[in-house]
Amino acid sequence: MITTLTVTAFSVSPSFFACENITAIKNTCCSPTPGGLVLQTQIWSTWTGLEKKGQKLPKGSWTIHGLWPDNCDGSFEQYCDFSRQYDPTPSPKVLPNGTVAPQFGRQDPVLTCMENYWINQGASNVDFWDHEICMFSKHATCTSTFNVACYDQYPTFDMLAAAGITPSNKTSTTLTKLQNAIKSQTGAVPYFGCSTNGTVLSEVWYFNGTEQFGITRHWTPSSCSKDVPVWYYERTKASEREVRHWRSA
């Protein structure tokens, strides 16, 4: 039986959010600098296209898209610290100020977590990892608070399930129910993304004041329809596999 989760760490917020701060930031460990938000995104897909090769989705879990800083307006900084440059092929190669971005320095992924939860669709996982790990060099070096130890995957599947919302090919849900389910667990509404004219749930974005603190109010309007049902489709059994939860691995 699924019970209501207690996600206390997610409901704790700093006294101000960097997006709204107008004073000098004294503690860069508590407020992203530059930028103002840390965006943590997850995907709900029902297939990978490479199931026969063993590339499957984690049962009972959404998958990871990425983690990057946001300037509170959709813009972002890039390649701010070359000592943390992991990208073998930086893009752009030359920054707007004329600085040439150096190539690959080192790479230290948490492979087990990646294999379980970082799943691509229509192409190999490695292709997806190549792109998103390179985004670390491009984006994560531009926020003072980034720390891998603080990277917390919000348990979207469990939080929705606790509110009685589970994948179904027969019963739809609504954007309001999705928003209320996560707000009841985290204290704030994330961004929900939908495809197919806003009717098929496909992603969620959590806007964090920092990696250490819980989500703030959402800063981007949902692409899911407010007027018609939203479908949170089931996966086929052939597209899923049991995985050991990465926190206990």
N, C-alpha and C positions, 0 to 999 in steps of 0.2 A: 504494500500500500504506500502511495506517495503522500507524504505529509508536507506541510508548509515549511519551507527552508528558513533558516535563520542566517541571513547574510549580513551580520552586524558590521563587518569591515567595510561593506559597500555603502552603508548609510551614513558613515562618518565623513564630514566634509570640512575643509579648511574654513577659516573665518571669512575669506574672500576668494573669489576665483580670479585667476590671472587675466582673463578676458575683461574683467570689470575693474581691475586694479589700476589706479592712476598715480600711485606713489612708487618710490624707488623700492625694488625688491631686495630685501636684506638677506634672506635665506633662500638661495637658489635650489636647495634640496627640497623645498616645500612649494615651489612655484616654478613651472616650466619657463625657461628663459633661453632664447627668445621664444616667441609663440605664446600660447595661452591655454591650449587644450592638448590632451593626449587622446587620440582616437583609436579605440580598440574595436576591430570589426570581425564579424563571424558570418559564415555562409551556411544556408540550408540548401543542399542539393540532394537529389534522389538517385543519382547515378554518377559514375566516373568515366565510363566508356572504355575502361581498361580492366574490368573485373576479371577477365580471363587471365590476365597477367598478375593477378593478386592485389591490384590496387583497389581497395575498397574503403568505404566510409565507416567511421567508428559508430557502433551501435549505441543509441541513447545519448548522442552528443552532436552538437553542431561542429563545424570545422572552422579552422582559423583562416582568416584572410591576411590580416596584418596589424601592425601597431605603429602609429606615426604621429608626430606633432602637427597641430593645426593652429593657424593664427587667428582663429575665431571668425574668419570670414571666408574660409575655403582655400586660402592661400597657404604656402608653406615655405620654409627655408630649405636649403639643401647643401650637403657636403660642408658642414661647419667645422669638423674636426678630422683632419687627415690622419691622425694617429689611430683612429677607429675606422679606417677605410677598408671595407671588405670586398668592394665591387671590382671584379676583374675587368669589366668594361663599363666605366662610369658613363652616365648619360645625364646631362651633357658632359662632353669631354672638357669643354672650356666653359667656366662659369661666367655669368654676366659681367663680372668685374675684370675679366680677362685671365683669371687664374686657371691654370691647367690642373684638372683633378688627377692625382696619381692613381695608378692601377692597384689591383689587389694587394692587400697586406697580409691578412690572415683570416681564418674562418673557424668558428667554434660552435656549431649548431648542437642543440640537444636532440640528437637523432631519434631516440625512441619516441619522444613527444611528437616530433615532426611526422614520423611514419604513422603514428596513430591518429593524429588530429589535423594535420596539414595536408589535405587531400585535394588534388587537382581534378578538373573535369575536362575530358576530351584530349588530354595530353598527360605526359608523365609527371609525377610529383616533382621530380628534379627540375623540370622546366619552370614550374611554379616557384619552387624554392630559390632557384637561381635569381628569378626576378625579385621576389620579396626580400630575400636576404640582402640583395644589393640595395634594396630600399632602406635597409638599416643604415648603410653608409650615407645614403642620400638624405634621409630624414631624421633618424634617431640621434645622429650626432648634433642635431640642432635643438635639442632640449636638454636642459641641465639636469633634469630629474630622472632621466632614463636609467634604469637599472634592471638587468634581467631577473634578479631576485624578486623584484616588485611586480613582475609581469603576471597578472592574475587572470586566468581565463574565466569569465563570467559563465556559470553553468546555465546557459539559456534553455536548454532542453528541460532540465530539472525545474527551473523556475516557472516555465510555462506549464509543465505537467502538474506542478503543485497547485495551479489554478484551474486544473481540469482541461487544459489545452494540450492535446497530443496530436501527432500526425494522423490524418484520416483522409481517405478518398471518398468518404460518404458524407461527412459532416464538416461544414465550413466554420469559420470564426469571423470576428470583425476586428478592425484596427483598434477600436476602443478597448476591446477585451484583451488584446495583446499588450497594449500600452499599460492598462491597469494591472495586468499580471506582473509585469516587470517592475512597475512603480511600487507595488506592494512589497516587493522584495528588496529593492535598492533605494527607494525614496525618490527616484527620478525617472523620467520617461526617456528611453533611448530612441534612436532613429530606426524605424522599420522600413526595409526596402522590398518592393514587390515588382515582379515582372508581369508580362501579359496584361497590359493596361491596368496595372495596379491590383490584380486579383490573385496572384500567386506569390506567397511569401518566399523570399529568397535570401535576405540578409538582415543583419542588425548591427548598429554602430553604437558603442558606448562612449560617451563624451566624458573624459575624466579631467578633473582639475589638475591632478598629477597622477602618476602611476600608483602612489601610495593611498590616495583618497578615492572615495566612491564617485559615481557618475554625477554630473551636474545636469541642469536642464538641457534638453536637446536643442541644438543650434541649427538643425537642418530639417525642413518640413518632410514628412514621410511621403514616399512615392506610392504607398498603398492606398487604395480607394477608401474613402469614408462613407461612400454611399451604397456599395454592393459588398457581398460576402467576400472574405479573403480565404483562400485555400492554403492549408499547411499540409502538403501531400505526404503520404507514406513513402518509404523506400521499399524496394523489393528486397527480399531476404538475400538474394544473390549479390546485392550491392553493398551489404554491410558485413562487418565482422566484429566479434567481441574483442575488446581491448582492455588492458589493465589501465585503470585510471592513472594518468601521468603523475599526479601528485604523490601517489604511493609507490611509484615505480622506483 
